[in-house]
Amino acid sequence: MAEHDPVRDAARYRVRRDSPTGQEPSEQGEDAAPPGRMENRHLWVDVLVDQAVARGEFDNLALAGKPIPGITAHDPDWWLKALIEREQISGVLPEAIQLRKDDAVLADRLDALRTEQQVRDAVEEFNARVVSARRQLLGGPPVVTPLRDVEHEVHEWSARRLPPPGPPAPAAEPPRRRHGWRRRGRSG
């Protein structure tokens, strides 16, 4: 009993429609088995690719005839690096390197906090991560990230939160002396 698969039926319809003879490849006298079988799927894919080429779907591609950007012959992990950059994946670096990155943006992270206690907690959590990484339990590169002084960071955070000084207020002008003459409007 043949299975009735709507996806396969639709694909067969497209092959018959796009074929010059109006027949499936197995009906065209080729020795290929029915394309739906797993062991012959490469034949089905070849037919679909040939039809796409005939329709011109591969014409005028952006990188036609050019090397794929970002691939170097000496870097076998080019695809992994591209994935990390494209998807902005973080947290998969060795802790020493991740700490360097976090150290560089710590001031921005602290500026987003609202209270001194939150700033203290964030700096203490950062320092705990540095101490833990220095123990080198998991190995990896050496940790060169310095510990942060909590009170200094709180002071710096407070200074960044103050509004910038505005332009100096203009000095009060001395009162004008009246000279006894006035402008008179024309009456006439």
C-alpha positions as a printed Julia matrix, in Angstrom:
188×3 Matrix{Float64}:
  0.0     0.0     0.0
  1.57    3.3    -1.08
  1.75    6.11    1.42
  0.0     9.3     0.49
  2.3    12.2     1.41
  1.02   15.64    0.32
  4.53   17.15    0.41
  5.94   14.44   -1.83
  2.93   14.73   -4.16
  3.45   18.49   -4.44
  7.15   18.0    -5.2
  6.33   15.43   -7.87
  3.79   17.8    -9.38
  6.43   20.57   -9.58
  8.92   18.18  -11.19
  6.38   17.09  -13.8
  5.31   20.68  -14.42
  8.89   21.94  -14.88
 10.16   18.93  -16.8
 10.42   19.43  -20.57
  8.65   16.12  -21.22
  6.08   16.45  -18.44
  7.2    13.22  -16.8
  9.09   12.34  -13.66
 12.73   11.31  -14.09
 11.91    7.65  -13.38
  9.27    7.74  -16.14
 11.76    9.26  -18.6
 13.53    5.96  -19.11
 16.27    6.49  -16.51
 17.28    3.61  -14.3
 16.54    5.63  -11.2
 14.25    4.25   -8.53
 11.35    6.35   -7.31
 12.76    9.59   -5.88
 10.95    9.28   -2.58
 13.17    6.51   -1.28
 15.9     7.44    1.18
 18.65    5.58   -0.64
 17.86    7.52   -3.85
 17.32   10.97   -2.39
 20.5    12.26   -4.01
 18.89   11.7    -7.41
 15.86   13.7    -6.37
 18.06   16.53   -5.1
 20.04   16.54   -8.34
 16.82   16.88  -10.33
 15.62   19.75   -8.15
 18.97   21.56   -8.43
 19.04   21.08  -12.21
 15.54   22.52  -12.48
 16.49   25.51  -10.3
 19.51   26.14  -12.54
 17.29   25.92  -15.61
 14.91   28.49  -14.08
 17.86   30.79  -13.35
 17.51   30.82   -9.58
 21.29   30.69   -9.15
 22.01   33.52  -11.58
 23.39   36.84  -10.26
 24.16   35.64   -6.75
 26.02   38.21   -4.63
 29.18   36.14   -4.22
 29.17   34.27   -7.53
 32.76   33.42   -8.44
 34.19   35.08   -5.33
 35.58   33.57   -2.14
 33.28   33.48    0.85
 34.24   36.39    3.14
 35.79   35.55    6.49
 37.13   32.15    5.47
 40.84   31.7     5.69
 42.69   28.6     4.64
 44.43   28.34    8.01
 41.4    28.7    10.29
 39.31   25.54   10.55
 36.91   27.21   12.99
 35.9    30.09   10.69
 32.27   29.02   10.71
 32.16   28.9    14.51
 33.66   32.38   14.83
 31.19   33.72   12.26
 28.3    32.13   14.16
 29.43   33.66   17.45
 29.76   37.1    15.86
 26.49   36.91   13.92
 24.4    35.59   16.81
 26.27   37.7    19.42
 26.83   34.66   21.61
 28.55   35.47   24.89
 29.56   33.53   27.95
 31.46   30.82   26.08
 34.89   32.37   26.48
 37.42   31.18   29.04
 36.74   33.01   32.29
 39.98   35.04   32.12
 39.05   36.49   28.73
 35.39   37.0    29.7
 36.56   38.93   32.78
 38.66   41.22   30.6
 35.63   41.98   28.45
 33.42   42.53   31.5
 36.08   44.76   33.09
 36.09   46.99   30.0
 32.32   47.6    30.2
 31.9    47.58   33.98
 31.44   51.36   34.22
 28.63   51.26   31.64
 27.01   48.38   33.49
 27.22   50.26   36.78
 25.76   53.42   35.22
 22.58   51.49   34.45
 22.05   50.74   38.15
 19.91   52.99   40.34
 21.14   52.66   43.92
 24.48   52.58   45.7
 23.65   49.15   47.12
 23.12   47.75   43.63
 26.5    49.2    42.58
 28.2    47.69   45.63
 26.62   44.3    44.93
 27.66   44.38   41.27
 31.28   45.28   42.08
 31.45   42.62   44.82
 30.05   40.02   42.4
 32.67   41.05   39.8
 35.46   40.78   42.39
 34.2    37.33   43.46
 34.39   36.17   39.84
 37.97   37.47   39.56
 39.02   35.65   42.75
 37.33   32.46   41.59
 39.03   32.63   38.2
 42.43   33.23   39.81
 42.15   29.84   41.48
 42.42   28.3    37.98
 40.31   25.28   38.82
 39.28   24.86   35.18
 42.6    25.88   33.66
 42.84   28.34   30.84
 44.8    31.56   30.32
 46.11   33.46   33.34
 43.79   35.99   34.97
 45.26   39.5    34.75
 42.06   41.41   35.54
 42.51   43.49   38.7
 40.06   43.58   41.56
 37.95   46.73   41.81
 37.76   48.88   44.96
 34.09   48.97   45.93
 34.17   52.4    47.58
 36.07   53.94   44.69
 33.59   52.52   42.17
 30.64   53.82   44.2
 32.28   57.27   44.35
 32.93   57.25   40.58
 29.36   56.1    39.93
 28.02   58.96   42.06
 30.22   61.47   40.25
 28.98   60.26   36.86
 25.37   60.62   38.01
 25.71   64.3    38.95
 24.46   66.6    36.24
 27.28   68.21   34.31
 28.02   71.75   35.4
 26.15   74.2    33.26
 27.51   77.43   31.86
 28.32   79.97   34.55
 25.47   82.24   35.44
 25.92   85.71   34.0
 27.05   88.3    36.5
 24.33   90.66   37.65
 24.49   93.8    35.55
 24.73   97.04   37.43
 21.52   99.05   37.29
 21.35  101.45   34.38
 21.49  105.08   35.11
 18.82  107.23   33.74
 20.15  110.18   31.88
 17.08  112.3    32.0
 16.25  112.0    28.36
 13.6   109.85   26.93
 12.63  108.84   23.54
  9.52  110.48   22.55
  7.14  109.09   20.1
  6.07  111.25   17.22
  2.86  112.98   17.71
  1.6   114.63   14.8
